[in-house]
């Protein structure tokens, strides 16, 4: 069964300068820098991406 397309629709664009070590870490882990930064931003907000790329509350947070 194919996965549904990502529901992520960027509404804001931010240009961020990151160190080359960050890019190397992303490449080593197989994650894109964009996905890694989105994931970190979500965690700061108490959210995470589920298997369908939807933002949901982190476990233990009030819904």
C-alpha positions in Angstrom: 0.0 0.0 0.0 1.6 3.3 -1.0 2.2 6.0 1.6 0.1 9.1 1.3 2.0 12.2 0.0 3.4 14.5 2.6 1.0 17.1 3.9 3.8 19.5 4.6 3.2 22.8 2.8 5.8 25.4 3.7 4.2 28.7 4.6 7.4 30.5 5.6 10.9 30.3 4.1 13.9 30.9 6.3 17.5 30.9 5.1 19.7 29.4 7.8 23.5 29.1 7.7 24.6 25.8 9.2 28.1 24.5 9.8 29.5 21.8 7.4 29.5 19.4 10.3 25.7 19.5 10.4 25.6 18.7 6.7 28.0 15.8 7.2 26.0 14.5 10.1 22.8 14.6 8.0 24.5 12.9 5.1 25.9 10.2 7.4 22.4 9.5 8.9 20.6 9.6 5.6 18.4 12.6 6.6 18.1 15.8 4.6 19.2 19.0 6.4 15.7 20.3 5.8 14.1 17.3 7.4 16.5 17.4 10.4 15.8 21.1 11.0 12.0 20.7 10.7 12.3 17.8 13.2 14.3 19.9 15.7 11.9 22.8 15.3 8.9 20.5 15.9 10.6 19.1 19.1 11.1 22.6 20.5 7.4 23.2 20.0 6.5 19.9 21.7 5.5 18.2 18.4 6.8 15.4 16.3 6.1 14.1 12.8 4.1 10.8 12.6 4.5 8.1 9.9 2.3 10.1 7.6 4.3 13.3 8.1 1.6 14.9 10.2 2.6 17.0 13.2 1.3 15.5 16.4 2.0 16.2 20.1 5.0 14.4 21.7 4.1 11.5 23.9 3.4 12.8 27.5 2.2 16.2 26.3 -1.5 17.2 26.7 -3.4 16.9 23.4 
